[in-house]
């Protein structure tokens, strides 16, 4: 509507809806509105408002409200309760201390409110907040005549962005007898703050059904679970509604701003009263807390729809909140292809007469075939002594210290590495009960011992250095490795390394101190670390550890299913590390039998490409382990440059968002097939599908980063080594690419179809379909990159794509003298595209600028500042 004096008063628009809440009006989807514009001069303004509404329609704004002895997370627009908090309670002096007066009695101590105030403050990354701070006293009745009091401070922080809430609990004077695990089990938290009642179905009397679904990570290899996780091996929880095809509303609950991530437990799925609940907190195994101990939890409302987008936003928030901002140091195992000897590798259990010579011969073979290895991961049987003397793969004497089996490996470590001429990755998970480092007259190191009676610890008898000596010990230990060419260090069985050691799990600081000591020692020496068999709390702790660069997210290749990395990789990627897929074969290696490994269908020749593609696109190590004469060089060279550099994507490959959407029939893509996605530079994407029970339409929700503005034109093609794209032909009619036009009306429809997998031969279900997609770029051009490579627009190869008045320019890097075959699509008119191809030779400067436009291709050497024919 308007008034007759509109030149003096700005016009306004009334949005009419049946919903009585004006706030809801601006948060719901466009289909909920009818907008009335009575005058033509308002139509443009109305359209702008439509766009604004569309951009804000994906999510709610949130805040937390404090009640007498509980709290609730509320939609700031509708005042609807999204998450209902449980009663505040803590465990100390052997009992639960509870804030709800109706539960006072012999079973519980009273938690009495002494003071409550509202405060303003500011926190790094999250910004300004208003907090409700409550001071409580737990009244402990030691006997009839004596009562002790323990202060507890809770803070609920509502941030001005209305996208974040922080729950903080502090123990100003510490606490004692805090372990509730004997009473409530190993998984329990000693704090019910925050704890949210969980409504599993609409008939439950308590709990709020706003979020019907959860994704979390739990246990070794950071495996995903489609529920809130459990126990000290659990992790952050993503809350969403799987019935929403666009996954509009996503929240992430996680530990926040902590010095002691290893004290975290995801809880036992119950509150102190036994009600179903999300109940993370400080582990109930810890026996006491020091003065000033604090736990914090972040509940982040994602700005945009989708799990991938939400986790990206949460991960960035987590990284920026840390002193190191989640940054990592350079790691040769992430930059170059390597050769591995771990479980499942051909030479893990070397049965040759001279294993030193066998490995040297394999390295020479690969170099002769233009696939030089960048490092050797040396960790198989015989690499150190001790295997079979305690926990799996424990170390009695490290190979560097003379533990090498000299019957199998005649060359000592120094001579072996000099002959190799490349760095080593060395392995030491923990130490056997009898070893060269602890408990003898010559040792200066204090040690801790595992307890095989703890949950998940049967068969894990080992020793490790004490937390307070961790940094000095690992510095001393790694110095030995440096002398024989070690550049990377792997610690395995991280789950057991912490959870099987009473000295760690019962302490509020020892576990984190042990991890930090190892990581700091490595950083001082520029050594990188892979943590294998790790849990989510290890990954969280690594936020401040630049030397810890990658985490195994797959099972051992030995046992099969090491391709199942899509959901685990989401968490590792979000927190700034590289997901690692285990070793792989590029052929079936004559179906060789490896001790302890059962032959599985995904070891067949047809499955080899999938393993290589996923390892490359994980952005983690690519470690092949074929026998002599058994490497498929054609496959391998699609992933690397001539000097062995990995042509990786811009982000790790992860499960696409469709994986988490339930269909009306109750199915889910993750149950009926696998569709993973990643991206190259600029607006280019790669999708890998396999084990598909049926064809599946890929939609824009599955693209990350987002496609961006629409309308837009996309080109896509299935990987075929580039053979279907011929210079000078019409791009579409020749079969080089297909086109998909996206408009506002079609943006929720399928872009292309991932085909059903064939099941005609052993291994054929694992044959990957690799689909690359490009968005039309400057002046109508498409730059497709290197179509012979699995990642055609790798950021390792291409940099600085810039728009020009009639085309675009892009910087290409490589090895001096290397020929890079590139493909682009030139716009001829509104409907036709021509395939344009060029061989680019890398000059002495190791980079060259390619300009597209006008006369198709022009090449400019940045070193000589001149054009090259």
Secondary structure, 3 states (H helix, E strand, C coil): CCCCCCCCCCCCCCEECCCCCHHHHCCCCHHHCEECCCCHHHHHHHHHHHHHHHHCCCCCCEEEEECCCCEEEEECCCCCEEEEECCCEEEECCEEEECCHHHCECCEEEEEEEEEEEEEEEECCCEEEEEEEEEEEEEEEEECCEEEEEEEEEEEEEECCCCEEEEEEEECCCEECCCCHHHHCCCCECEECCCEECCCCCCCCCCCCCCCEEEEEECHHHEEECCCCCCCCEEEEEEECCCCCCCCCCEEEEECCCCCHHHEECCCCECCCCCEEECCEEECCCCEECCCEEEEEEEEECCCCCHHHHHHHHHHHHHHCCCCCCCCCCCHHHHECEEECCCCCCCCCCCCCCHHHHHHHHHHHHHHCCCCCCEEEECCCCCCECCCCCCCCCECECHHHCCCCCCCCCCCHHHHHHHHCCEEEEECCCECCCCCCCCCCCCCCCEEECCCCCCCCCCCCCEEECHHHHHHHHHHHHHHHHCCCEEEEEECCHHHHHHCCHHHHCCCCHHHHHHHHHHHHHHHCCCEEEECCCCHHHHHHHHHCCCEEEEECCCCHHHCCCCCCHHHHHHHHHCCCEEECCCECCCCHHHCCCCCCCCCHHHCHHHHHHHHHHHHHCCCCCEECCCCCCCCHHHHHCCECCCCEECCCCCCCEECHHHHCECCCCCEHHHHCEEEEEECCCCEEEEEEECCCCCEEECHHHCCCCCCCCCEEEEEEECCCCCCCCCCCECCCCCCCEEEEECCCCCCCCCEEECCCCCCCCCHHHCCEEEEEEECCHHHCEEEECCCCCCCCCCCCEEEEEEECCEEEEEEECCCCCEEEEEEEEECCCCCEEEEEEEEECCCCCEEEEEECCCCEEEEECCCCEEEC
